Amino acid sequence: MKKLGILMIIAFGLGLAFQACDNHKTYAELKEEERDAIRRFIEVRDIKVIDEDQFFEQDTTTNVQQNEYVLFEESGVYMQVIERGGGELLEDGRYEILVRYEEEEITEDGTTDTLSLNTWVNYYPHPDELMITKSGKSLSGSLNTAGAMYSTHGSTSAPSAWMLVFDYIKPGRKFSDRSHIRLIVPHSEGTITASRSVTPAYYDIKYQLAR
């Protein structure tokens, strides 16, 4: 009986040791898991990935019927353009953009868990406000503290992927002229929460130029 008790203690100790090892994965291992999660998400959603050359040949549009997403190799961001918008490409200057969105964490098996919402049907009565400054190829942006993104992540920093899209979309001032895009975002181009946890995210976003 005493030997059995000792064996149980040893087994329990080994279990804790293995758990500790699993909880201290290297950054390289976490990034590999992230790549696998994105790959599975693309498979689950039956997404057709196109390269940037084809994207530009299609006048910076994606074929929604074929569920196309363009992969931007440098950032690792995937983008689907559903509606470019009824306005114009942003010129140099400062702009206020109203944002309605859904944010979902991409899990290991390629499915998603909802993280944050600011849609017409949830409890946020006003869009998130994104202030953008554009100067040549440089784009920077910050979010207001009253929106859902700040409430969820505690930061006014806009995800880099949210900035990337403004080279291609044309958000207008009318509701009917909003831009509509979807993004698959690796942690390096996402929120502060995603960066800390090395977790990819999926976004469905509508941008509208403020009046």
Residue pairs with C-beta under 8 A, 6 or more apart in sequence:
25 33
27 198
30 198
31 198
33 108
33 198
34 186
34 187
34 198
34 199
34 200
36 108
37 106
37 107
37 108
37 109
37 110
37 200
38 78
38 106
38 184
38 186
38 200
39 110
40 108
40 109
40 110
41 47
41 106
41 110
41 111
41 112
41 184
41 200
41 202
42 49
42 69
42 78
42 110
42 184
43 110
44 110
44 111
45 67
46 67
47 67
47 68
47 69
47 78
48 63
48 66
48 67
48 68
48 69
49 68
49 69
49 70
49 71
49 78
50 58
50 62
50 68
50 69
50 70
50 71
51 70
51 71
51 73
52 70
52 71
52 72
52 73
54 70
55 61
55 62
55 70
60 81
60 84
60 168
61 81
61 84
62 68
62 69
62 70
62 79
62 80
62 81
64 80
64 81
64 82
67 80
68 80
69 78
69 79
69 80
69 182
69 184
70 78
70 79
70 80
71 77
71 78
72 78
72 79
72 164
75 160
75 161
75 164
75 186
75 188
75 189
76 186
76 188
76 189
77 161
77 164
77 183
77 184
77 185
77 186
77 189
78 183
78 184
79 164
79 165
79 168
79 181
79 182
79 183
79 184
80 181
80 182
80 183
81 168
81 169
81 180
81 181
82 180
82 181
82 182
83 178
83 179
83 180
84 168
84 169
84 170
84 179
85 169
85 170
85 171
85 172
85 177
85 178
85 179
85 180
85 207
86 170
86 172
86 174
86 176
86 177
86 178
87 170
87 171
87 172
87 173
87 177
87 179
87 209
88 170
89 166
89 167
89 168
89 169
89 170
90 132
90 134
90 166
91 134
92 134
92 135
92 136
93 133
93 134
94 131
94 132
94 133
94 134
95 131
95 132
95 134
95 209
95 210
96 129
96 130
96 131
96 132
96 209
96 210
97 129
97 130
97 131
97 132
97 141
97 171
97 207
97 208
97 209
97 210
98 127
98 128
98 129
98 130
98 207
98 208
98 209
98 210
99 118
99 127
99 128
99 129
99 130
99 147
99 162
99 205
99 206
99 207
99 208
100 118
100 119
100 120
100 127
100 128
100 205
100 206
100 208
101 116
101 117
101 118
101 119
101 128
101 148
101 149
101 203
101 204
101 205
101 206
102 114
102 116
102 117
102 119
102 203
102 204
102 205
103 114
103 115
103 116
103 117
103 149
103 152
103 201
103 202
103 203
104 112
104 113
104 114
104 115
104 201
104 202
104 203
105 112
105 113
105 114
105 115
105 194
105 199
105 200
105 201
105 202
106 112
106 184
106 199
106 200
106 201
106 202
107 113
112 202
115 152
115 193
115 201
116 148
116 149
116 151
116 152
116 153
117 124
117 148
118 124
118 127
118 128
118 147
118 148
118 149
124 147
124 148
126 146
126 147
127 147
127 208
128 143
128 144
128 147
128 148
128 149
128 150
129 143
129 144
129 146
129 147
129 210
130 141
130 142
130 143
130 158
130 162
130 207
131 141
131 142
131 143
131 144
132 139
132 140
132 141
132 163
132 166
133 139
133 140
133 141
134 166
139 163
139 164
139 166
139 167
140 163
141 158
141 162
141 163
142 156
142 157
142 158
143 149
143 150
143 155
143 156
143 157
143 158
144 150
144 156
145 156
149 158
149 191
150 156
152 191
152 193
153 191
153 192
153 193
154 192
155 191
155 192
157 191
157 192
159 185
159 189
159 190
159 191
159 194
160 188
160 189
160 190
161 183
161 185
161 189
161 190
161 203
162 183
162 203
162 205
164 189
165 179
165 181
165 183
165 205
165 207
169 179
169 181
169 207
170 179
171 177
171 178
171 179
171 207
171 208
171 209
172 178
172 179
172 208
172 209
173 208
173 209
173 210
173 211
175 208
177 208
177 209
178 206
178 207
178 208
179 206
179 207
179 208
180 205
180 206
181 203
181 205
181 207
182 202
182 203
182 204
182 205
183 201
183 202
183 203
183 205
184 200
184 201
184 202
185 194
185 200
185 201
185 202
185 203
186 200
187 194
187 195
187 197
187 198
187 199
187 200
188 195
190 199
190 200
190 201
191 201
193 199
194 200
194 201
